[in-house]
Amino acid sequence: MRSPLLQVGLVAAFAVTLTACGTEPDGSTESAATEERTVVIEHAQGSTTAPVNPEKVITFDLASLDTLDALGIPVTGVAKGNLPSYLDKYNGDEFIDAGTLFEPDFEAVNAAEPDLIIVANRSAEAYGELSKIAPTVDLTLDWTSFKSSFVTNTEKLGTIFDKQAEVSTALADIDTKISTAKESASDAGSGLIVLTSAGEVTAFGPGSRFGWLHDEFGVTPAIADVEAATHGDPVSFEFILKTNPDWLFVVDRDAATGEGTKTAQEVLDNEVVARTTAWSDEQVIYLDPAPWYIVMSGLTAVNQMIDQVTTGLTK
């Protein structure tokens, strides 16, 4: 699943505009102003004036769906199909099937008459067409600055849906958990992140798709010059042995997508990898591909990722 990485600055400032289009019998405009509040959101492809607390929301971003779900905010339609188990309810008939993450069903979206559409990494290319249907924001995640990008996107959703206090509390809790993870990583030794797919192995380093494990948790990279590509830098088993990390962090792409015939453990279980410190010391952490590969961020997913790393390092 290839995800376009847009290198753009994410602006955290929001301008709120109140508009009143009618008056109450007593001459008051308070009710109309409350109903028609709008917020200007700066995002990866420009700025969009969105309604505050939109009633009909369609999201092609699983991270945003994750966060909206955590905040108890209803959505009208989603890109169904490859949803993690904790978001599986959105495959239900009560939610509009808006297409796939890469190919929106424009007719279905248009018929739903949404008040807001959300796109991100996988769906960013559809922004232009979707923005003709309804106000659309692109919450593409910047992997080179994962945490700040995640925080900014979450705060934007908090502003759109008037959940600033809840978002502030949730992010503060995440900061606390990251601090705990850093303590666990401080003396854990070196780590190497690898992804397995169709029997092949690719490696990731700081600033990459999974690089926040190094950048934020503080896990010392076993090698710092791995190419920061979407699907990593192809490597051999001999490379893993030469790098000899104290910890191996493994993402099984085939488990995430339902493809392939070999699990990550089967791919790595060979006499070369077995000679590494990580394998011989049983310090291999198989990262849950649902939050790490499918969702990528979002309040629930990020909490799951932090918990898994912290638990793994303190076994």
Secondary structure, 3 states (H helix, E strand, C coil): CCCCCCCCCCCCCCEEECCCCCCCCCCCCHHHHHHCCEEEEEECCEEEEEECCCCCEEECCHHHHHHHHHCCCCCCEECCCCCCHHHHHHHCCCCEECECCCCECHHHHHHHCCCEEEECCCCHHHHHHHCCCCCEEECCCCHHHHHHHHHHHHHHHHHHCCCHHHHHHHHHHHHHHHHHHHHHHCCCCEEEEEEEECCEEEEECCCCCCCHHHHCCCCEECCCCCCCCCCCEEECHHHHHHHCCCEEEEEEHHHHHCCCCCCHHHHHCCCCHHHCHHHHCCCEEEECHHHHHHHCCCHHHHHHHHHHHHHHHCC
